[in-house]
């Protein structure tokens, strides 16, 4: 039986979106009798000081965590070095362990890891599947990342497209993402739309009266407008904060951010500067608390910068056939 090698920078017990989605699938496949190995980093998405074990079997999945730098997401240079070190370590690990006939499934954290995985798969006689959670470098270009100016982005696109065309399949999250790749001359049989899923066993409605987080967070008597998860550079936060400003005098309405991300401190700064006493912030919640955390919110918000529509699909939007 071939081994399924998943490559992504984060995996359980990390709480990032790509980690949780990958964990769901890897654990399901292992329970179904497949041999599954995850090549990941030792890092935590939110806290670079945390270091996970180099090797372990987690929920039936063989996990190999390769060594990388750990500068974190505070600045672009440090993040780039973390990416580069993961590329090198993951490539070496794949060369050591992948056998002919195995399947290498590359996600998109870090960006362009599919290029590394494609090279390793070709050298080892394995099949490649790209599982695209976003389309890079287009996302970076749309968000104005300066290093992608000039000829850099087109060169990266050529490398990315070559890795996609070498794959047995490229899994994308929605119709617009599929249409974009088909427009770049990818054969239709290589592009497969599979929406991200929701955990309808672990995530179930909880009455507010029975939700301890509503009490702990002082929300028992309020209507809660919430944003849960990553507040990254691709997410549009100013509309949400503008709504909070307009509703600041409505004592029964509170806004709640649960999670983290590159724009979290900016959001905190706006709330402080505008003295928005109706906005609360809570950190990422453990997976086993996710149902209660989501259930504490009355109205959930999904946010995305219009410039990256089609290149990213927020995980909060999972399962919508209109994507």
DRENTINU-538380 format. One record per residue (C-alpha): x, y, z; residue number from 1; chain. Coordinates in steps of 0.25 Angstrom, whole numbers. Example, Ala and Ser with C-alpha at 12.3 -4.5 7.8 and 13.67 -1.06 7.14 Angstrom:
REM residues 2
<px = 49 py = -18 pz = 31 k = 1 c = A>
<px = 55 py = -4 pz = 29 k = 2 c = A>
//
This chain:
REM residues 323
<px = 0 py = 0 pz = 0 k = 1 c = A>
<px = 6 py = 14 pz = -4 k = 2 c = A>
<px = 8 py = 24 pz = 7 k = 3 c = A>
<px = 1 py = 37 pz = 7 k = 4 c = A>
<px = 10 py = 48 pz = 10 k = 5 c = A>
<px = 4 py = 62 pz = 14 k = 6 c = A>
<px = 13 py = 74 pz = 14 k = 7 c = A>
<px = 8 py = 86 pz = 22 k = 8 c = A>
<px = 15 py = 95 pz = 32 k = 9 c = A>
<px = 5 py = 93 pz = 43 k = 10 c = A>
<px = -2 py = 81 pz = 49 k = 11 c = A>
<px = -9 py = 76 pz = 61 k = 12 c = A>
<px = -9 py = 81 pz = 72 k = 13 c = A>
<px = -7 py = 94 pz = 65 k = 14 c = A>
<px = -20 py = 102 pz = 64 k = 15 c = A>
<px = -18 py = 109 pz = 51 k = 16 c = A>
<px = -29 py = 107 pz = 40 k = 17 c = A>
<px = -20 py = 99 pz = 31 k = 18 c = A>
<px = -15 py = 90 pz = 42 k = 19 c = A>
<px = -29 py = 87 pz = 47 k = 20 c = A>
<px = -34 py = 84 pz = 33 k = 21 c = A>
<px = -22 py = 75 pz = 30 k = 22 c = A>
<px = -23 py = 68 pz = 43 k = 23 c = A>
<px = -38 py = 65 pz = 40 k = 24 c = A>
<px = -34 py = 58 pz = 27 k = 25 c = A>
<px = -21 py = 51 pz = 31 k = 26 c = A>
<px = -28 py = 45 pz = 44 k = 27 c = A>
<px = -40 py = 40 pz = 35 k = 28 c = A>
<px = -31 py = 34 pz = 25 k = 29 c = A>
<px = -23 py = 27 pz = 35 k = 30 c = A>
<px = -35 py = 22 pz = 42 k = 31 c = A>
<px = -40 py = 17 pz = 28 k = 32 c = A>
<px = -27 py = 8 pz = 27 k = 33 c = A>
<px = -18 py = 17 pz = 19 k = 34 c = A>
<px = -3 py = 19 pz = 23 k = 35 c = A>
<px = -2 py = 34 pz = 26 k = 36 c = A>
<px = 10 py = 42 pz = 29 k = 37 c = A>
<px = 10 py = 57 pz = 31 k = 38 c = A>
<px = 23 py = 65 pz = 29 k = 39 c = A>
<px = 21 py = 78 pz = 37 k = 40 c = A>
<px = 29 py = 88 pz = 45 k = 41 c = A>
<px = 31 py = 88 pz = 60 k = 42 c = A>
<px = 25 py = 102 pz = 61 k = 43 c = A>
<px = 12 py = 107 pz = 67 k = 44 c = A>
<px = 4 py = 117 pz = 58 k = 45 c = A>
<px = 2 py = 127 pz = 69 k = 46 c = A>
<px = 14 py = 125 pz = 78 k = 47 c = A>
<px = 28 py = 122 pz = 71 k = 48 c = A>
<px = 34 py = 120 pz = 85 k = 49 c = A>
<px = 26 py = 106 pz = 86 k = 50 c = A>
<px = 33 py = 94 pz = 80 k = 51 c = A>
<px = 26 py = 81 pz = 77 k = 52 c = A>
<px = 32 py = 67 pz = 77 k = 53 c = A>
<px = 40 py = 64 pz = 65 k = 54 c = A>
<px = 33 py = 50 pz = 63 k = 55 c = A>
<px = 21 py = 44 pz = 69 k = 56 c = A>
<px = 8 py = 36 pz = 65 k = 57 c = A>
<px = -4 py = 45 pz = 67 k = 58 c = A>
<px = -18 py = 39 pz = 65 k = 59 c = A>
<px = -12 py = 28 pz = 56 k = 60 c = A>
<px = -4 py = 38 pz = 48 k = 61 c = A>
<px = 11 py = 37 pz = 47 k = 62 c = A>
<px = 16 py = 52 pz = 49 k = 63 c = A>
<px = 30 py = 56 pz = 46 k = 64 c = A>
<px = 33 py = 71 pz = 50 k = 65 c = A>
<px = 45 py = 76 pz = 43 k = 66 c = A>
<px = 54 py = 87 pz = 49 k = 67 c = A>
<px = 53 py = 101 pz = 44 k = 68 c = A>
<px = 56 py = 115 pz = 48 k = 69 c = A>
<px = 45 py = 121 pz = 58 k = 70 c = A>
<px = 45 py = 136 pz = 55 k = 71 c = A>
<px = 29 py = 136 pz = 55 k = 72 c = A>
<px = 20 py = 145 pz = 47 k = 73 c = A>
<px = 24 py = 158 pz = 53 k = 74 c = A>
<px = 32 py = 163 pz = 40 k = 75 c = A>
<px = 33 py = 159 pz = 26 k = 76 c = A>
<px = 48 py = 156 pz = 27 k = 77 c = A>
<px = 46 py = 146 pz = 38 k = 78 c = A>
<px = 34 py = 140 pz = 32 k = 79 c = A>
<px = 42 py = 138 pz = 19 k = 80 c = A>
<px = 54 py = 131 pz = 26 k = 81 c = A>
<px = 44 py = 122 pz = 33 k = 82 c = A>
<px = 38 py = 118 pz = 20 k = 83 c = A>
<px = 52 py = 116 pz = 14 k = 84 c = A>
<px = 56 py = 107 pz = 25 k = 85 c = A>
<px = 44 py = 99 pz = 24 k = 86 c = A>
<px = 45 py = 97 pz = 9 k = 87 c = A>
<px = 59 py = 91 pz = 11 k = 88 c = A>
<px = 56 py = 82 pz = 23 k = 89 c = A>
<px = 43 py = 77 pz = 16 k = 90 c = A>
<px = 50 py = 74 pz = 3 k = 91 c = A>
<px = 61 py = 66 pz = 10 k = 92 c = A>
<px = 51 py = 59 pz = 18 k = 93 c = A>
<px = 42 py = 55 pz = 6 k = 94 c = A>
<px = 55 py = 50 pz = -1 k = 95 c = A>
<px = 58 py = 41 pz = 10 k = 96 c = A>
<px = 45 py = 35 pz = 12 k = 97 c = A>
<px = 36 py = 35 pz = 0 k = 98 c = A>
<px = 36 py = 23 pz = -9 k = 99 c = A>
<px = 32 py = 20 pz = -23 k = 100 c = A>
<px = 17 py = 20 pz = -24 k = 101 c = A>
<px = 15 py = 28 pz = -11 k = 102 c = A>
<px = 6 py = 40 pz = -12 k = 103 c = A>
<px = 11 py = 54 pz = -8 k = 104 c = A>
<px = 0 py = 64 pz = -4 k = 105 c = A>
<px = 4 py = 78 pz = -3 k = 106 c = A>
<px = -4 py = 89 pz = 4 k = 107 c = A>
<px = -1 py = 104 pz = 2 k = 108 c = A>
<px = 6 py = 107 pz = 15 k = 109 c = A>
<px = 17 py = 112 pz = 13 k = 110 c = A>
<px = 14 py = 118 pz = -1 k = 111 c = A>
<px = 19 py = 110 pz = -12 k = 112 c = A>
<px = 22 py = 98 pz = -4 k = 113 c = A>
<px = 16 py = 90 pz = -16 k = 114 c = A>
<px = 28 py = 94 pz = -24 k = 115 c = A>
<px = 37 py = 87 pz = -14 k = 116 c = A>
<px = 28 py = 75 pz = -13 k = 117 c = A>
<px = 27 py = 74 pz = -28 k = 118 c = A>
<px = 42 py = 73 pz = -29 k = 119 c = A>
<px = 43 py = 62 pz = -18 k = 120 c = A>
<px = 31 py = 54 pz = -24 k = 121 c = A>
<px = 38 py = 54 pz = -38 k = 122 c = A>
<px = 51 py = 50 pz = -33 k = 123 c = A>
<px = 45 py = 39 pz = -25 k = 124 c = A>
<px = 35 py = 34 pz = -35 k = 125 c = A>
<px = 23 py = 38 pz = -26 k = 126 c = A>
<px = 10 py = 44 pz = -30 k = 127 c = A>
<px = 7 py = 59 pz = -26 k = 128 c = A>
<px = -6 py = 65 pz = -22 k = 129 c = A>
<px = -7 py = 80 pz = -19 k = 130 c = A>
<px = -17 py = 84 pz = -9 k = 131 c = A>
<px = -19 py = 99 pz = -11 k = 132 c = A>
<px = -24 py = 107 pz = 1 k = 133 c = A>
<px = -20 py = 120 pz = -7 k = 134 c = A>
<px = -13 py = 124 pz = -20 k = 135 c = A>
<px = 1 py = 130 pz = -18 k = 136 c = A>
<px = 7 py = 139 pz = -23 k = 137 c = A>
<px = -6 py = 145 pz = -27 k = 138 c = A>
<px = -10 py = 147 pz = -13 k = 139 c = A>
<px = 3 py = 155 pz = -9 k = 140 c = A>
<px = 2 py = 163 pz = -22 k = 141 c = A>
<px = -12 py = 167 pz = -19 k = 142 c = A>
<px = -9 py = 171 pz = -5 k = 143 c = A>
<px = 3 py = 180 pz = -9 k = 144 c = A>
<px = 15 py = 171 pz = -4 k = 145 c = A>
<px = 26 py = 180 pz = -9 k = 146 c = A>
<px = 36 py = 168 pz = -11 k = 147 c = A>
<px = 27 py = 162 pz = -22 k = 148 c = A>
<px = 28 py = 175 pz = -31 k = 149 c = A>
<px = 35 py = 175 pz = -44 k = 150 c = A>
<px = 39 py = 161 pz = -50 k = 151 c = A>
<px = 38 py = 153 pz = -37 k = 152 c = A>
<px = 23 py = 150 pz = -37 k = 153 c = A>
<px = 23 py = 145 pz = -52 k = 154 c = A>
<px = 35 py = 136 pz = -49 k = 155 c = A>
<px = 28 py = 130 pz = -37 k = 156 c = A>
<px = 15 py = 128 pz = -45 k = 157 c = A>
<px = 23 py = 120 pz = -56 k = 158 c = A>
<px = 29 py = 111 pz = -45 k = 159 c = A>
<px = 16 py = 110 pz = -38 k = 160 c = A>
<px = 9 py = 106 pz = -51 k = 161 c = A>
<px = 19 py = 96 pz = -55 k = 162 c = A>
<px = 17 py = 89 pz = -41 k = 163 c = A>
<px = 2 py = 89 pz = -44 k = 164 c = A>
<px = 3 py = 83 pz = -58 k = 165 c = A>
<px = 12 py = 72 pz = -52 k = 166 c = A>
<px = 2 py = 68 pz = -42 k = 167 c = A>
<px = -8 py = 56 pz = -43 k = 168 c = A>
<px = -19 py = 66 pz = -38 k = 169 c = A>
<px = -20 py = 80 pz = -32 k = 170 c = A>
<px = -31 py = 82 pz = -22 k = 171 c = A>
<px = -37 py = 96 pz = -21 k = 172 c = A>
<px = -47 py = 101 pz = -11 k = 173 c = A>
<px = -57 py = 108 pz = -21 k = 174 c = A>
<px = -62 py = 110 pz = -35 k = 175 c = A>
<px = -55 py = 124 pz = -36 k = 176 c = A>
<px = -41 py = 118 pz = -32 k = 177 c = A>
<px = -43 py = 107 pz = -42 k = 178 c = A>
<px = -47 py = 116 pz = -53 k = 179 c = A>
<px = -34 py = 124 pz = -50 k = 180 c = A>
<px = -25 py = 112 pz = -52 k = 181 c = A>
<px = -32 py = 107 pz = -64 k = 182 c = A>
<px = -30 py = 121 pz = -70 k = 183 c = A>
<px = -15 py = 119 pz = -68 k = 184 c = A>
<px = -16 py = 107 pz = -77 k = 185 c = A>
<px = -17 py = 96 pz = -67 k = 186 c = A>
<px = -24 py = 84 pz = -73 k = 187 c = A>
<px = -38 py = 82 pz = -68 k = 188 c = A>
<px = -36 py = 68 pz = -63 k = 189 c = A>
<px = -25 py = 73 pz = -53 k = 190 c = A>
<px = -34 py = 83 pz = -46 k = 191 c = A>
<px = -44 py = 77 pz = -35 k = 192 c = A>
<px = -53 py = 86 pz = -27 k = 193 c = A>
<px = -54 py = 80 pz = -13 k = 194 c = A>
<px = -60 py = 90 pz = -2 k = 195 c = A>
<px = -54 py = 91 pz = 12 k = 196 c = A>
<px = -63 py = 84 pz = 21 k = 197 c = A>
<px = -69 py = 86 pz = 35 k = 198 c = A>
<px = -69 py = 77 pz = 47 k = 199 c = A>
<px = -84 py = 75 pz = 49 k = 200 c = A>
<px = -81 py = 65 pz = 60 k = 201 c = A>
<px = -72 py = 73 pz = 69 k = 202 c = A>
<px = -79 py = 86 pz = 65 k = 203 c = A>
<px = -93 py = 86 pz = 70 k = 204 c = A>
<px = -103 py = 97 pz = 75 k = 205 c = A>
<px = -102 py = 100 pz = 90 k = 206 c = A>
<px = -113 py = 108 pz = 97 k = 207 c = A>
<px = -107 py = 121 pz = 102 k = 208 c = A>
<px = -112 py = 118 pz = 116 k = 209 c = A>
<px = -104 py = 105 pz = 115 k = 210 c = A>
<px = -91 py = 112 pz = 110 k = 211 c = A>
<px = -81 py = 115 pz = 120 k = 212 c = A>
<px = -73 py = 124 pz = 111 k = 213 c = A>
<px = -85 py = 133 pz = 110 k = 214 c = A>
<px = -84 py = 135 pz = 125 k = 215 c = A>
<px = -69 py = 135 pz = 126 k = 216 c = A>
<px = -68 py = 146 pz = 116 k = 217 c = A>
<px = -79 py = 154 pz = 121 k = 218 c = A>
<px = -88 py = 153 pz = 109 k = 219 c = A>
<px = -100 py = 146 pz = 116 k = 220 c = A>
<px = -110 py = 158 pz = 113 k = 221 c = A>
<px = -104 py = 163 pz = 100 k = 222 c = A>
<px = -106 py = 161 pz = 85 k = 223 c = A>
<px = -92 py = 157 pz = 81 k = 224 c = A>
<px = -86 py = 160 pz = 67 k = 225 c = A>
<px = -74 py = 152 pz = 65 k = 226 c = A>
<px = -62 py = 149 pz = 56 k = 227 c = A>
<px = -55 py = 136 pz = 59 k = 228 c = A>
<px = -41 py = 131 pz = 54 k = 229 c = A>
<px = -30 py = 137 pz = 47 k = 230 c = A>
<px = -30 py = 152 pz = 45 k = 231 c = A>
<px = -19 py = 153 pz = 34 k = 232 c = A>
<px = -15 py = 162 pz = 23 k = 233 c = A>
<px = -25 py = 157 pz = 14 k = 234 c = A>
<px = -37 py = 160 pz = 23 k = 235 c = A>
<px = -44 py = 173 pz = 23 k = 236 c = A>
<px = -46 py = 178 pz = 37 k = 237 c = A>
<px = -50 py = 193 pz = 36 k = 238 c = A>
<px = -64 py = 190 pz = 32 k = 239 c = A>
<px = -66 py = 182 pz = 45 k = 240 c = A>
<px = -59 py = 193 pz = 53 k = 241 c = A>
<px = -68 py = 203 pz = 46 k = 242 c = A>
<px = -80 py = 196 pz = 50 k = 243 c = A>
<px = -76 py = 195 pz = 64 k = 244 c = A>
<px = -73 py = 210 pz = 64 k = 245 c = A>
<px = -87 py = 213 pz = 59 k = 246 c = A>
<px = -94 py = 203 pz = 69 k = 247 c = A>
<px = -85 py = 208 pz = 81 k = 248 c = A>
<px = -97 py = 214 pz = 88 k = 249 c = A>
<px = -106 py = 201 pz = 87 k = 250 c = A>
<px = -103 py = 195 pz = 100 k = 251 c = A>
<px = -108 py = 181 pz = 97 k = 252 c = A>
<px = -99 py = 179 pz = 85 k = 253 c = A>
<px = -85 py = 175 pz = 87 k = 254 c = A>
<px = -74 py = 171 pz = 76 k = 255 c = A>
<px = -65 py = 160 pz = 79 k = 256 c = A>
<px = -52 py = 156 pz = 72 k = 257 c = A>
<px = -47 py = 141 pz = 75 k = 258 c = A>
<px = -34 py = 137 pz = 70 k = 259 c = A>
<px = -21 py = 144 pz = 65 k = 260 c = A>
<px = -14 py = 148 pz = 52 k = 261 c = A>
<px = -6 py = 159 pz = 46 k = 262 c = A>
<px = -16 py = 170 pz = 47 k = 263 c = A>
<px = -20 py = 167 pz = 62 k = 264 c = A>
<px = -11 py = 178 pz = 68 k = 265 c = A>
<px = -16 py = 188 pz = 58 k = 266 c = A>
<px = -30 py = 185 pz = 61 k = 267 c = A>
<px = -27 py = 186 pz = 76 k = 268 c = A>
<px = -21 py = 200 pz = 73 k = 269 c = A>
<px = -33 py = 205 pz = 66 k = 270 c = A>
<px = -42 py = 200 pz = 77 k = 271 c = A>
<px = -33 py = 207 pz = 88 k = 272 c = A>
<px = -32 py = 220 pz = 80 k = 273 c = A>
<px = -47 py = 221 pz = 77 k = 274 c = A>
<px = -50 py = 216 pz = 91 k = 275 c = A>
<px = -59 py = 205 pz = 86 k = 276 c = A>
<px = -64 py = 199 pz = 99 k = 277 c = A>
<px = -73 py = 190 pz = 92 k = 278 c = A>
<px = -62 py = 182 pz = 86 k = 279 c = A>
<px = -55 py = 170 pz = 93 k = 280 c = A>
<px = -43 py = 161 pz = 89 k = 281 c = A>
<px = -41 py = 146 pz = 92 k = 282 c = A>
<px = -30 py = 137 pz = 88 k = 283 c = A>
<px = -31 py = 125 pz = 80 k = 284 c = A>
<px = -39 py = 114 pz = 87 k = 285 c = A>
<px = -35 py = 99 pz = 88 k = 286 c = A>
<px = -41 py = 90 pz = 78 k = 287 c = A>
<px = -50 py = 84 pz = 89 k = 288 c = A>
<px = -55 py = 98 pz = 93 k = 289 c = A>
<px = -58 py = 102 pz = 78 k = 290 c = A>
<px = -73 py = 98 pz = 79 k = 291 c = A>
<px = -75 py = 106 pz = 91 k = 292 c = A>
<px = -67 py = 118 pz = 85 k = 293 c = A>
<px = -75 py = 118 pz = 72 k = 294 c = A>
<px = -88 py = 116 pz = 80 k = 295 c = A>
<px = -85 py = 129 pz = 88 k = 296 c = A>
<px = -87 py = 137 pz = 76 k = 297 c = A>
<px = -101 py = 141 pz = 71 k = 298 c = A>
<px = -97 py = 147 pz = 57 k = 299 c = A>
<px = -84 py = 142 pz = 51 k = 300 c = A>
<px = -76 py = 151 pz = 41 k = 301 c = A>
<px = -68 py = 146 pz = 29 k = 302 c = A>
<px = -58 py = 156 pz = 24 k = 303 c = A>
<px = -49 py = 157 pz = 12 k = 304 c = A>
<px = -42 py = 168 pz = 4 k = 305 c = A>
<px = -48 py = 169 pz = -9 k = 306 c = A>
<px = -35 py = 169 pz = -16 k = 307 c = A>
<px = -33 py = 154 pz = -13 k = 308 c = A>
<px = -46 py = 149 pz = -16 k = 309 c = A>
<px = -45 py = 136 pz = -24 k = 310 c = A>
<px = -31 py = 134 pz = -19 k = 311 c = A>
<px = -35 py = 131 pz = -4 k = 312 c = A>
<px = -48 py = 125 pz = 1 k = 313 c = A>
<px = -49 py = 128 pz = 16 k = 314 c = A>
<px = -50 py = 115 pz = 24 k = 315 c = A>
<px = -63 py = 121 pz = 31 k = 316 c = A>
<px = -69 py = 120 pz = 18 k = 317 c = A>
<px = -67 py = 105 pz = 16 k = 318 c = A>
<px = -77 py = 97 pz = 9 k = 319 c = A>
<px = -84 py = 108 pz = 1 k = 320 c = A>
<px = -87 py = 103 pz = -13 k = 321 c = A>
<px = -87 py = 117 pz = -19 k = 322 c = A>
<px = -72 py = 118 pz = -17 k = 323 c = A>
//
